[in-house]
Amino acid sequence: MIKKYISVICLFALVTACDKLDELTKFNMEYSQRATIPSSAGIDLPFDVFTPEMETNSASTFEVNDTRKDLIEEIKLTKLELVIISPDAADFSFLNAIEVYISADGLEEIKIAYLEEVPENAGSVITLDTSDTDLKEYIKKDEFSLRLNTVTDELMSTDHELEVNSTFFVDAKILGL
């Protein structure tokens, strides 16, 4: 009977230890890119805005978090925020809708975030809805780029410079298991 209790206690301790180890292999990767929405020639027409290619630095980020590319189980976008850098006092009221796509060398472009209706009172910061897609193959690459597909509902007389802030949640295997 005592052996049975000891076995149960040992099993509980092992499961608890594995859960704690699993939490150590979960972390966030944050990126910030700039993009410019040019002054518009029309409204209600979709147009694309591209960000420059972004170095992922994934190998060094994984190393800092005690993991490697081959141990990554899943990477998901958890937050994508757009912030107007210029012009001063500008807001997102000029936008009707926005979609954000990710691409990387050798991989198909996919939609990762969107906002179907940008509120008129959005202010200078908006947070987009994110997809539930596993993006590990994109972030494991050396570089990725984003494409913003936007639809405006106002004429814009000046370019709008944006900062695109993204947070990716990374889940890696425990000790390679």
C-alpha positions in Angstrom: 0.0 0.0 0.0 2.8 2.4 0.9 4.5 1.6 -2.5 1.2 2.6 -4.2 1.2 6.0 -2.4 4.9 6.6 -3.2 4.2 5.8 -6.9 1.3 8.3 -7.0 3.4 11.0 -5.3 6.3 10.4 -7.6 4.0 10.6 -10.7 2.5 13.8 -9.4 5.9 15.3 -8.8 7.0 14.3 -12.3 3.9 15.8 -14.0 4.3 19.0 -12.0 8.0 19.3 -12.9 7.2 18.8 -16.6 4.6 21.5 -16.5 7.1 23.9 -15.0 9.7 22.9 -17.6 7.2 23.4 -20.4 6.5 27.0 -19.2 10.3 27.7 -19.5 10.1 26.9 -23.2 7.3 29.4 -23.9 8.3 33.0 -24.7 7.4 36.0 -26.9 9.3 37.5 -29.8 8.6 41.1 -30.6 9.2 43.0 -33.8 8.8 46.6 -34.9 8.7 47.8 -38.5 7.9 51.0 -40.3 5.6 51.5 -43.2 4.2 54.5 -45.0 0.6 54.9 -46.3 1.0 57.4 -49.1 -1.3 60.3 -49.6 -4.4 59.0 -51.4 -5.6 59.6 -55.0 -9.0 58.0 -54.2 -11.2 56.4 -51.6 -12.8 53.0 -51.1 -10.1 51.4 -53.3 -7.8 48.8 -51.8 -4.0 49.4 -52.1 -1.0 47.7 -50.7 1.7 49.1 -48.4 4.9 47.0 -48.0 7.3 46.9 -45.0 11.0 46.3 -45.6 12.2 42.8 -45.0 12.7 42.2 -41.3 15.5 40.1 -40.0 14.1 37.6 -37.6 17.2 37.0 -35.5 15.3 33.8 -34.6 18.4 31.7 -34.0 19.9 34.1 -31.4 16.4 34.6 -29.8 15.9 30.9 -29.6 19.4 30.4 -28.1 18.7 33.1 -25.4 15.6 31.2 -24.5 17.5 27.8 -24.4 16.0 26.3 -27.5 16.7 25.8 -31.2 14.8 26.1 -34.5 14.3 22.3 -34.7 12.7 22.3 -31.3 10.0 24.9 -32.1 6.5 23.4 -31.9 4.4 26.4 -32.7 4.6 30.2 -33.3 1.5 32.3 -33.3 0.9 36.0 -33.7 -0.8 37.2 -30.5 -0.8 40.9 -31.1 -0.4 43.3 -34.0 -0.6 47.0 -33.3 -0.3 50.0 -35.7 0.8 53.3 -34.3 0.9 56.6 -36.4 4.3 58.2 -36.1 3.6 61.1 -38.4 1.9 63.5 -39.2 1.5 64.7 -35.6 -2.0 64.6 -34.2 -3.1 62.2 -37.0 -5.5 59.3 -36.3 -6.7 56.2 -38.1 -10.1 57.7 -39.0 -9.0 57.7 -42.6 -8.9 53.9 -42.7 -12.0 51.9 -43.5 -10.4 48.4 -43.3 -7.0 46.8 -43.1 -5.5 43.3 -43.6 -1.9 42.3 -42.9 -0.1 39.5 -44.7 3.2 37.8 -44.0 5.6 36.4 -46.5 9.1 34.8 -46.4 11.4 33.3 -48.9 10.0 30.1 -50.4 6.7 30.3 -48.5 3.2 31.4 -49.6 1.9 34.7 -48.4 -0.8 34.4 -45.8 -3.2 36.7 -43.9 -2.2 37.1 -40.3 -4.2 40.1 -39.0 -7.1 42.3 -40.0 -9.6 44.9 -38.9 -12.7 44.8 -41.0 -14.1 48.1 -39.8 -11.8 50.7 -38.3 -13.8 52.8 -35.9 -14.1 56.5 -36.7 -12.7 57.3 -33.2 -9.8 54.9 -33.5 -7.1 57.4 -32.4 -3.5 57.1 -33.3 -3.1 53.4 -32.2 -5.2 50.4 -33.4 -4.9 46.8 -32.5 -5.8 44.3 -35.2 -7.5 40.9 -34.8 -5.0 38.1 -35.4 -5.4 34.7 -37.1 -4.8 31.5 -35.3 -2.3 30.3 -37.9 1.0 28.5 -36.9 3.7 30.8 -38.3 6.8 28.9 -37.2 8.1 28.4 -40.7 7.9 32.1 -41.4 9.7 33.2 -38.2 12.3 30.5 -38.5 13.4 32.0 -41.8 16.2 34.7 -41.7 13.8 37.4 -42.9 10.1 38.0 -43.4 8.1 41.0 -44.7 4.6 42.2 -44.1 2.1 43.6 -46.6 -0.7 45.9 -45.4 -3.8 45.9 -47.7 -5.7 49.0 -46.8 -8.9 50.7 -47.8 -9.3 54.4 -47.0 -12.6 56.2 -46.6 -11.1 59.7 -46.7 -8.8 61.6 -48.9 -5.3 62.0 -47.4 -3.3 65.0 -48.3 0.0 63.8 -46.6 1.8 60.5 -46.2 1.2 58.7 -42.9 4.2 56.9 -41.4 3.3 53.9 -39.2 5.0 51.7 -36.8 3.9 48.1 -37.0 4.4 46.3 -33.7 4.0 42.5 -33.6 4.2 40.0 -30.8 4.7 36.3 -31.6 4.2 33.6 -29.0 6.7 30.8 -29.3 6.2 27.3 -27.8 9.2 24.9 -28.0 9.6 21.3 -27.1 10.9 20.4 -23.6 14.5 19.3 -23.8 13.9 18.1 -27.3 11.2 15.7 -26.2 
